[in-house]
């Protein structure tokens, strides 16, 4: 799209949004200053609407109307509106009722870790209680949602997530796999899927491979395209992959989180009832420091940490069988003890794991009798045992200020 055509589309979208009214002032949201920004990328439209936490519930019908209006415009493949609080909202807005939906992304502070978003109560995979009633959570037809996370990149988190999901599917469970890493999606390569999802009605259909229902932003864009998006666009894309995908009824959804503790982590913690998080680390101290931050982040938003996995735990020479602890050994186990969380197991550093992932054939499916596949199967047993025991209600999620 040329600069001129992009400007023309933005002007057309802004004009269309003048049909949406601000319930407080009666003026259209553009002249009322409610429309804070519009971004367009490859037919995906992200709109930010200015509000504050106190009025987020009253703005929810406006947010939905904005999405509906934008979706009808030529050149728009998908539209998402989020509520934001980059600055104080208009002082004349009346107070909203205490109950009601908190809105998508309410209180998000400029795409960083501010967020006054009204998260629903975490209920160990169930949706009950006063906190859950305040906001409609996404993925209601999924019994358990597991976030596979790490404090830093390069620890093999995506490899663990994919093989954990495959191993859970081999137990006879209905499993989905969501690639939440918008900036560096690796799921298409790792499961061997390189096509766009089909559309049914108004929703995309997840692609299927290795017994999994899969979705990734990598299915929607060219694999060489750089995703130069700000925080609100990332949050919007992630919410679209949850709300605008026809996910089937699942026993468990494994979410491959991006590294770090940023927008994607907060969006998942606040928009779905996460059953728990699995933290992946390698044995060395520098990785464990970042893993510790990941544990603390999930604890702060009241998402249970199911345990810690030590990936690339050791290397055994395929010729002579000699074992070498390239990155050290046992660091993750010691960190789990120190942090008071469970240690879920070790995954060795094996060439077959890497080659299978590069070929799009996860080792847990391609060679189920291999040592690597057995290691992932053991992890799946541990994780599912934790999930099955997570039915007790948890405390409401903490809102991040």
C-alpha positions in Angstrom: 0.0 0.0 0.0 1.4 3.4 -1.0 1.6 6.3 1.4 -1.2 8.1 -0.4 -3.5 5.1 -0.4 -2.7 4.4 3.3 -3.6 8.0 4.2 -6.8 7.8 2.2 -7.8 4.6 4.0 -7.1 6.2 7.4 -9.2 9.2 6.4 -12.0 6.9 5.3 -11.9 5.0 8.6 -11.8 8.1 10.6 -14.8 9.5 8.8 -16.7 6.2 9.3 -16.0 6.4 13.0 -17.8 9.7 13.2 -21.0 7.6 13.2 -20.1 6.2 16.7 -21.3 8.3 19.6 -19.7 9.0 23.0 -22.4 8.1 25.5 -21.2 10.8 27.9 -21.1 13.9 25.6 -23.4 12.8 22.8 -20.7 13.8 20.3 -19.1 11.5 17.8 -16.0 9.8 19.2 -13.6 11.7 16.8 -14.7 15.2 17.7 -15.0 14.2 21.4 -11.4 13.2 21.5 -12.2 9.6 22.4 -10.5 8.3 19.2 -6.8 8.3 20.2 -5.2 6.5 17.2 -5.7 4.2 14.2 -3.0 1.8 12.9 -3.4 -0.3 9.7 -1.1 -3.2 8.8 -1.9 -5.7 6.0 -5.7 -5.2 6.4 -5.6 -5.5 10.2 -6.9 -2.4 11.9 -6.1 -1.5 15.5 -8.0 1.4 17.1 -7.2 2.8 20.5 -10.0 4.6 22.4 -9.2 6.9 25.3 -10.9 6.2 28.6 -9.9 5.4 32.2 -10.4 2.4 34.4 -13.5 3.9 36.1 -15.3 4.3 32.8 -14.1 1.2 31.0 -17.3 -0.7 31.5 -19.4 2.2 30.1 -17.2 2.3 27.0 -17.5 -1.4 26.2 -20.6 -1.0 23.9 -18.7 1.8 22.1 -15.7 -0.4 21.7 -17.8 -3.2 20.1 -19.6 -0.7 17.8 -16.2 0.6 16.6 -15.1 -2.9 15.7 -18.4 -3.5 13.9 -18.2 -0.2 11.9 -14.6 -0.8 10.9 -15.2 -4.4 9.9 -17.7 -3.2 7.2 -15.2 -0.8 5.6 -13.5 -1.7 2.3 -9.9 -2.8 2.7 -10.3 -4.0 6.3 -9.8 -7.7 6.9 -10.0 -7.6 10.6 -10.5 -4.8 13.2 -9.8 -4.6 16.9 -10.5 -1.7 19.3 -8.9 -1.5 22.6 -9.4 0.9 25.5 -6.4 2.8 26.8 -5.5 5.3 29.5 -2.5 7.1 28.1 -3.6 10.2 29.9 -6.5 11.2 32.2 -9.9 10.8 30.6 -12.3 13.7 30.2 -13.4 15.0 33.7 -17.1 15.3 32.7 -17.6 11.6 32.1 -20.1 10.1 34.5 -19.1 7.2 36.8 -19.8 3.7 35.4 -21.5 1.0 37.5 -19.1 -1.0 39.6 -20.1 -4.2 37.8 -19.8 -4.8 34.1 -17.2 -5.7 31.6 -13.8 -4.0 32.0 -13.1 -3.7 28.2 -10.2 -5.1 26.2 -6.9 -3.5 27.2 -8.5 -0.9 29.6 -5.8 1.1 31.3 -3.0 -0.1 29.0 -0.1 2.4 29.5 1.2 3.2 26.1 2.0 -0.5 25.2 4.2 -1.1 28.2 3.7 -2.6 31.6 1.2 -0.1 33.0 -2.2 -1.6 32.4 -5.1 -0.9 34.6 -6.9 -3.6 32.7 -9.7 -5.2 34.7 -8.7 -8.8 34.7 -11.3 -11.5 35.7 -10.7 -13.7 38.6 -8.4 -16.7 38.0 -10.2 -19.8 38.9 -7.7 -22.6 38.0 -9.2 -23.0 34.6 -12.8 -22.5 35.7 -14.8 -19.3 35.2 -16.8 -18.6 38.4 -16.9 -16.0 41.1 -17.4 -12.2 41.3 -14.2 -11.3 39.6 -14.9 -13.5 36.6 -18.4 -12.0 36.3 -17.0 -8.5 35.9 -15.4 -9.4 32.5 -16.1 -11.9 29.8 -13.0 -14.0 29.4 -11.9 -15.5 26.1 -11.5 -19.2 25.2 -14.5 -20.2 27.3 -14.6 -23.6 25.5 -11.1 -24.6 26.7 -11.0 -26.6 29.9 -7.3 -25.7 30.8 -4.9 -23.1 29.4 -1.2 -23.5 30.0 1.3 -20.8 29.3 4.8 -22.0 28.4 7.1 -19.1 29.2 10.7 -18.1 29.8 12.4 -15.0 31.1 14.7 -14.8 28.1 15.0 -16.1 24.6 17.3 -18.9 23.4 16.3 -21.5 26.0 14.3 -23.7 23.7 10.9 -22.6 25.0 9.1 -23.1 21.7 10.6 -26.5 21.2 9.3 -27.5 24.7 5.9 -26.0 24.0 5.4 -27.8 20.7 6.6 -31.2 22.0 4.7 -30.8 25.3 1.5 -30.2 23.3 2.1 -33.2 21.0 2.8 -35.4 24.1 -0.4 -34.3 25.7 -2.3 -35.1 22.4 -0.7 -38.5 22.4 -2.4 -39.1 25.8 -5.8 -38.9 23.9 -6.5 -35.3 24.9 -8.0 -32.6 22.6 -5.1 -30.1 22.4 -4.6 -26.7 20.9 -1.4 -24.8 20.4 -1.3 -21.0 20.2 1.9 -19.2 19.2 1.6 -15.9 21.1 5.0 -14.6 19.9 3.9 -12.0 17.4 7.4 -10.6 16.8 9.1 -14.0 16.2 6.5 -16.7 15.4 8.2 -20.1 15.1 5.2 -22.4 15.1 4.7 -22.6 11.3 8.2 -24.0 10.8 8.2 -26.3 13.9 4.9 -28.1 12.9 5.5 -27.9 9.1 2.5 -25.7 8.3 2.9 -22.9 5.7 -0.5 -21.9 4.5 -3.1 -19.4 5.6 -6.1 -20.5 7.7 -9.5 -20.8 6.0 -12.4 -18.5 7.0 -15.8 -19.8 8.2 -18.3 -17.1 8.8 -16.5 -14.3 10.6 -13.8 -16.5 12.2 -10.6 -18.2 11.1 -10.3 -22.0 11.3 -7.1 -23.2 13.2 -4.8 -25.3 11.1 -4.3 -28.9 12.2 -1.0 -30.9 12.5 0.3 -33.7 14.7 -3.1 -34.0 16.5 -3.1 -30.3 17.4 -5.3 -27.3 16.5 -2.8 -24.6 15.7 -2.8 -20.8 15.3 0.1 -18.3 14.8 0.5 -14.9 13.4 3.0 -16.6 11.2 0.2 -18.2 9.2 -1.1 -14.8 8.3 2.1 -12.9 7.2 5.1 -13.6 5.0 7.7 -15.5 7.0 10.3 -12.8 6.2 8.1 -9.9 7.2 9.3 -7.9 10.2 6.5 -7.3 12.7 7.3 -3.7 13.6 4.3 -3.2 15.9 3.8 -1.2 19.0 2.3 -2.6 22.2 -1.4 -2.1 21.4 -1.1 -3.8 18.0 0.5 -6.8 19.6 -2.3 -7.0 22.2 -4.9 -6.7 19.5 -3.3 -9.4 17.3 -3.1 -11.7 20.3 -6.7 -11.1 21.2 -7.8 -11.7 17.6 -6.0 -15.1 17.6 -8.1 -16.0 20.6 -11.5 -14.3 20.0 -11.7 -14.4 16.2 -10.5 -18.0 15.7 -13.0 -20.9 15.8 -11.2 -22.9 18.4 -12.9 -26.3 19.0 -13.8 -27.5 22.4 -10.4 -28.4 23.9 -9.1 -30.3 27.0 -6.0 -28.1 27.0 -4.6 -25.2 25.1 -0.8 -24.8 25.2 0.3 -21.2 24.7 3.9 -20.6 23.5 4.6 -17.2 25.1 7.2 -14.8 23.8 10.3 -14.4 26.0 10.2 -11.7 28.7 7.4 -10.2 30.9 5.7 -7.7 28.6 2.4 -7.0 26.9 1.7 -10.5 25.7 2.1 -12.0 29.2 -0.2 -9.4 30.7 -2.8 -9.8 27.9 -2.9 -13.6 28.5 -3.1 -13.2 32.3 -6.0 -10.7 32.1 -8.0 -12.0 29.1 -8.1 -15.7 29.7 -8.4 -17.9 32.8 -4.9 -19.3 32.8 -4.7 -22.6 34.6 -1.0 -22.1 35.1 2.4 -21.4 33.7 5.3 -23.6 32.9 8.7 -21.9 33.0 11.5 -23.1 30.8 15.2 -22.4 31.5 18.6 -23.8 30.8 20.9 -24.7 33.7 23.2 -21.7 33.7 22.9 -18.8 36.2 22.2 -16.1 33.6 19.1 -18.0 32.3 17.9 -18.8 35.8 18.0 -15.1 36.8 15.5 -14.4 33.9 13.5 -17.5 34.7 13.1 -16.1 38.3 11.6 -12.9 36.8 9.1 -14.9 34.9 8.1 -16.8 38.0 7.6 -13.5 39.9 5.6 -12.0 37.1 3.1 -14.8 37.0 2.9 -14.8 40.8 2.1 -11.1 40.8 -0.9 -11.6 38.6 -2.0 -14.7 40.6 -1.4 -17.2 37.9 -0.1 -20.5 39.4 3.4 -21.6 38.3 3.0 -25.3 37.6 6.8 -25.8 37.7 10.2 -25.3 36.1 11.7 -27.3 33.3 15.4 -27.6 32.6 16.0 -27.7 28.9 19.4 -28.5 27.3 20.1 -30.1 30.7 23.1 -32.2 29.4 24.7 -33.6 26.3 25.5 -37.2 25.6 27.9 -37.9 22.7 26.0 -40.1 20.2 29.2 -42.0 19.3 30.7 -42.8 22.7 27.9 -42.0 25.1 30.1 -39.6 27.2 28.0 -37.0 29.0 28.9 -33.3 29.1 27.1 -30.7 31.1 27.6 -27.9 28.5 25.5 -25.3 30.4 26.1 -26.8 33.8 23.5 -29.1 35.3 20.8 -29.0 38.1 20.5 -25.2 38.2 16.8 -25.3 37.4 16.1 -27.9 40.0 18.0 -25.8 42.6 16.1 -22.7 41.5 12.7 -24.5 41.8 13.6 -25.5 45.4 14.7 -21.9 46.1 11.5 -20.5 44.7 9.2 -23.0 46.3 7.8 -24.4 43.0 7.9 -27.9 41.5 10.7 -29.1 39.3 9.0 -30.8 36.3 12.0 -32.5 34.7 15.0 -32.4 32.4 15.3 -32.4 28.6 18.7 -33.3 27.2 20.5 -31.4 24.5 20.1 -33.7 21.5 20.7 -33.2 17.8 17.6 -35.1 16.9 15.4 -32.6 18.7 16.8 -29.7 16.7 16.7 -31.5 13.3 13.1 -32.7 13.9 12.0 -29.2 14.8 13.7 -27.7 11.7 12.0 -30.3 9.5 8.5 -29.5 10.9 8.2 -32.9 12.5 8.2 -32.6 16.4 10.4 -35.3 17.9 7.5 -36.3 20.2 5.5 -37.3 17.1 8.3 -38.3 14.7 10.1 -40.6 17.0 7.9 -41.4 20.0 10.2 -44.2 21.3 13.3 -42.0 21.3 14.9 -40.8 24.6 13.9 -37.2 23.7 10.2 -38.1 23.1 10.2 -40.0 26.4 11.5 -37.0 28.2 8.7 -34.8 26.8 6.2 -37.5 27.6 7.4 -37.5 31.2 7.0 -33.7 31.3 3.5 -34.0 29.9 2.6 -36.5 32.6 3.8 -34.1 35.3 2.1 -31.1 33.8 -1.3 -32.9 33.3 -1.2 -34.2 36.8 -0.8 -30.6 38.0 -3.6 -29.4 35.7 -5.9 -32.1 36.8 -5.4 -31.1 40.4 -5.9 -27.4 39.7 -9.7 -27.3 40.2 -9.6 -25.5 43.6 -10.6 -21.8 43.2 -7.8 -19.3 43.2 -7.7 -15.7 44.5 -8.7 -13.0 42.0 -6.1 -11.7 39.6 -4.2 -8.7 40.7 -4.5 -5.6 38.4 -1.2 -4.3 37.3 -0.9 -0.5 37.7 
